Amino acid sequence: MIKQKAWDLTALLNAADPQAVLAERNLWLVRLLEWLRHAPREETASGTPLPVVRLKHLLNVLERHPEHAYNFSAVIAGVWNDVDAVALFAEVGFAPRVALWHEAFGRVRRRLLPQTTDTRDLAALFELLFGDEADEDWIAAIDDELLGRLSLLFAAAPDDGWRVEMRAALTVLVSSVHSAGLASPMRVRMDEPMLQDKPFHQLPAAWEAVERELLNPRADTAALASAMQYLHALLERCRAAAQTVPEHLEVHGVSVDLMFSVEQLSARLERIEALLACLLSHEPQRELLRLVAGLVRVVHERRSLRTLFARHYSLLARKVAERSAETGEHYITRDRAEYADMFKRAAGGGAVLAGTTLLKFGIALLGFTAFWGGFWAGVNYALSFVLIHLLHWTVATKQPAMTAPAMADKLLYIDRDDGLQGFVDEVAHLVRSQVAGILGNLVLVAPLVLAAQLLCRLAFGAPPVGEKQALYVLHSLSLAGPSLLFAAFTGMLLFASSLIAGWVENWFVFYRLDSAIAWNPRIVATFGQPRAQAWSRWWRANISGLTANVSLGLMLGLVPALLGFVGLGLDVRHVTLSTGQLAAAVGALGLGVMATWAFWSCVICIAGIGVLNVTVSFFCAFKVAMRSRGVKLADRKRVYAAIRTRLRREPLSFLLPPA
């Protein structure tokens, strides 16, 4: 926006020069709009926007001074003749390429780089003229009397000049809708019944019929009405067909680029309707004013990056959360049989992580550089997590990020008493399941690591984890150190792995890779149809789990190493792995270390690590799930009160399953 200088109305009117170069005339118009906006408070009337007050004053002056009115209207007419107005009607508010990230970079460029008045593009000039978001409000506030007087400003402009440009803009818009609707990514995702009468195919011919009637000086009113009725019906059919694309994406995987394409297509259909209303109205001034106000709104909407991403990633966030919710249901136990099964599967996971802990110490002894040490540590974690997944065992700390979306679904019904009690039941189930998972992990990881240390000492005279490493463990897990901060950071990595898993599964479903595995000719010829079908089902069932485990393992190893390169000394603290490390330290230093404060400081710290691993990952996933579903927790007090009541009456329900 060009800052207002000390321009008064007299100076502005004297500066109006119809013979000036286009850049100077454009700059004059920008200064005029700035003058309208910056009215002193004493000029305003009660309830009337400041620019409207100044606009009335401008018209009063022009009506009293015909010489100023002539130059004024001549400048406007000259600008109109020298600029391309088609872009204003057909392109403002639309991306030049239908790609979300291309549009995002374009918005960043428009926000950072200055604009120039030396342009023949009326769309670019329009952004300079109406650079204030409040412009839409004062334009809409212009009453009929003032609207009629505005014709004085355009006295020198040709009466039908805007109609010619608007018809050309309609041709551009109809062509864009026609090509977008017939593009393969959009067409194959529309409902077939909506496309049976081929509305996108017929649209250009329908507009050409209307345009012929508009240009025919002897046009039959009935013929024009019939052509318009047919065109409006086609536009409605195109809009209805486009709205079936999000429904398809809900089922078959989300693409934010496709959602952006649908929005652009729908917006162009609305613009076509607005332009037709201007062309066909017997008194088009009001329709034109409404169109200009709408163009101001879309100009400012198109500058907002937050609006762009919030709108287009909300559906993807919801699908990611829903896919996590489907997985998360398997981590919630509701009776004793499920509770016992969870404990057993967690114990199996703890047994694998005992080996992971010892391998981590072995990798540290090899003396890799920071990056390669982190890389091989990440590979160790990833392979261990994948093995646990393939054996249908579990790692307790992975549960919260998966169960949070399932919990968020229950919030949709807390306005009812039975829904509120159902949510409290789910809270109890979740806490109990998490307790079972953590206890199951820890019940084997510590004894197995300690046993390995003692057996190696008996067999080889020295444990695999030496005294120096053991002292480092006691120091690093001390309650006085930064381990609790690192535990919260680890919780964020746990949450990030669930997002990655949900996104990859959505990508897998969207591109129908399960179907490709089952029916690709080369795969079928190589493995045979029964095996290809089996592989298809296996990958569809396991893609999320494999992605979550591999991404989590690599992040636990690599992220601290990469952050260390930029001076951020963050590390990871995982409750199960930390417990295994403490057990290894006891095996190296002897059981007597368990009588020292250093040991119990580590025990207390590990308890805090477990709490933070769980709560941080759950909180992040829960917030994303609620936002993606549009859930606003207005009844917080009711929810908290219901949970406190359950804690008072049935505290053991959060720890032990019902009989």
Secondary structure, 3 states (H helix, E strand, C coil): CCCCCCCCHHHHHHHCCCCCCHHHHHHHHHHHHHHHHCCCHHHCCCCCCHHHHHHHHHHHHHHHCHHHHHHHHHHHHHHHHHCECHHHHHHCCCCCCCCHHHHHHHHHHHHHCCCCCCCCEHHHHHHHHCCCCCHHHHHHCCCHHHHHHHHHHHCCCCCCHHHHHHHHHHHHHHHHHHHHHHCHHHHCCCCHHHHCCCHHHHHHHHHHHHHHHHHCCCCCHHHHHHHHHHHHHHHHHHHHHHCHHHHHHHHHCCCHHHHHHHHHHHHHHHHHHHHHHHHHCCCHHHHHHHHHHHHHHHHHHCCCHHHHHHHHHHHHHHHHHHHHHHHHHHHCCCCHHHHHHHHHHHHHHHHHHHHHHHHHHHHHHCCCCHHHHHHHHHHHHHHHHHHHHHCCCCCHHHHHHHHHHHHHHHHHHCCCHHHHHHHHHHHHHHHHHHHHHHHHHHHHHHHHHHHHHHHHHHHHCCCCCCHHHHHHHHHHCCCCCCHHHHHHHHHHHHHHHHHHHHHHHHHHHHCCHHHHHHHCHHHHHHHCHHHHHHHHHHHHHHHHHHHHHHHHHHHHHHHHHHHHHCCCCCCCCCHHHHHHHHHHHHHHHCHHHHHCHHHHHHHHHHHHHHHHHHHHHHHHHHHHHHHHHCCCCCCHHHHHHHHHHHHHHCHHHHCCCCC
